Amino acid sequence: MGIRELLTSELQNAQQLRHLQVEFDEKRCIACWQCYEVCPVGRWTPDREARIARFSDPEDCVACGACVLQCPEDAIRLTVHKG
């Protein structure tokens, strides 16, 4: 692979990453709080009364995927949204 192809590929990857967003299915949440524990920007909050995690301020999410990897119930996923 030449430098031009490599740069083109990296540009496409960067463009796709800008459109990643977290999707959360709260019905699958078991209140383990692992998303809350690993989020580097504090977008998850435990709601102990409702026994569920709450995802807030999605525009501040960096879409790092840490919560996705930690969720044992696959309640969180990263999706690409073009907009």
Protein Blocks (a to p, Z undefined) as FASTA:
>chain_A
ZZklmmmmmmmmmmmmmmgccdddfklpgolommmmmmmnopaccdfknopacdehkllp
golommmmmmmnlpaccddddZZ
